[in-house]
Every structure is written in C-alpha cells, then in structure tokens.
Amino acid sequence: MHIVLSLLFTQDDIIRHAPGYAVMFMFQFGLERAEMLTKQKRAASDSRSTLGWSVVQEQEWKRAIDKCSAAEVLWVGTSS
C-alpha cells in the first residue's frame, strides 16, 4: 500500500485566506484500489467477457470497498 499526499496549502495560506473559519481536510484511503477492482468486476460481469470473477476476488473487492467507505477528517480552526 502506498499513500500519496499532496500539500495544497501552507499554514500561512490557510490563515491568510480563511481568517475566522474552520478548514476541513478529508482523507479517504484505498479509493484507487476499490475503483480498480470495481472496474475489473464490471468487465468480468459483461456477457461478452471471457474473464471469470472468483469468490476470492469478490472477498477482496468487498474488503477494498469497506476500507475506502470510511474517511478521516481533520478540522483546522483559524483565528480572525
């Protein structure tokens, strides 16, 4: 598993642009994997497909969906 974080704003940017507001940062982990497995499942479900979809793949897909269905949120308050 790898996580890619991108720094969109510095602390100074947040304070300068959002005085007196709370800023919310939301993180959702595993979304890329769940999307990839969902695409594979759809392809395997197509009537023209020669690919199969196993019970093991179904379990892996369900775990990926469960993992990305929860998000973590961090609130940052700024003073005015």
C-alpha positions as CSV (number, residue, x, y, z in Angstrom):
1,M,0.0,0.0,0.0
2,H,1.2,3.5,-0.8
3,I,-0.2,6.8,0.1
4,V,0.3,9.9,-2.0
5,L,-0.1,13.2,-0.1
6,S,-0.1,16.5,-1.8
7,L,0.5,19.7,0.1
8,L,-2.1,22.1,-1.4
9,F,-1.8,24.9,1.1
10,T,0.7,26.0,3.6
11,Q,-0.3,27.1,7.1
12,D,0.2,30.7,6.1
13,D,-2.1,30.3,3.1
14,I,-4.9,28.9,5.3
15,I,-4.5,31.7,7.8
16,R,-4.4,34.4,5.1
17,H,-7.4,33.1,3.1
18,A,-9.6,31.8,5.8
19,P,-9.5,34.1,8.9
20,G,-12.1,33.1,11.4
21,Y,-13.1,29.9,9.5
22,A,-12.6,26.3,10.1
23,V,-10.9,24.4,7.3
24,M,-11.7,20.7,6.8
25,F,-9.2,18.2,5.4
26,M,-10.6,14.8,4.4
27,F,-8.6,11.7,3.7
28,Q,-10.1,8.6,2.1
29,F,-7.7,5.6,1.9
30,G,-7.8,2.8,-0.6
31,L,-10.1,4.5,-3.1
32,E,-7.8,3.8,-6.1
33,R,-7.8,0.0,-5.3
34,A,-11.5,-0.1,-4.8
35,E,-12.0,1.7,-8.2
36,M,-9.7,-0.7,-10.0
37,L,-11.4,-3.8,-8.5
38,T,-14.8,-2.4,-9.4
39,K,-13.8,-1.9,-13.0
40,Q,-12.4,-5.5,-13.1
41,K,-15.7,-6.8,-11.6
42,R,-17.8,-4.9,-14.2
43,A,-15.6,-6.2,-17.0
44,A,-15.9,-9.8,-15.7
45,S,-19.7,-9.4,-15.4
46,D,-20.2,-8.3,-19.0
47,S,-21.8,-11.1,-21.0
48,R,-19.2,-10.8,-23.7
49,S,-16.3,-11.3,-21.2
50,T,-14.3,-14.5,-21.1
51,L,-12.9,-13.4,-17.7
52,G,-14.3,-15.0,-14.6
53,W,-14.9,-13.5,-11.1
54,S,-13.9,-15.7,-8.2
55,V,-15.1,-15.9,-4.7
56,V,-11.6,-14.7,-3.6
57,Q,-11.9,-11.7,-5.9
58,E,-15.3,-10.9,-4.5
59,Q,-14.0,-11.0,-0.9
60,E,-11.0,-8.8,-1.9
61,W,-13.4,-6.3,-3.6
62,K,-15.7,-6.2,-0.5
63,R,-12.7,-5.6,1.7
64,A,-11.5,-2.7,-0.5
65,I,-15.0,-1.2,-0.6
66,D,-15.2,-1.4,3.2
67,K,-11.8,0.2,3.6
68,C,-12.5,3.2,1.4
69,S,-16.1,3.7,2.7
70,A,-14.7,5.4,5.8
71,A,-13.0,8.7,5.7
72,E,-10.8,10.6,8.2
73,V,-11.4,14.3,8.7
74,L,-9.2,16.9,10.3
75,W,-10.6,20.3,11.2
76,V,-8.2,23.2,11.5
77,G,-9.5,26.4,13.0
78,T,-8.1,29.8,12.3
79,S,-8.5,33.0,14.3
80,S,-9.6,36.2,12.8
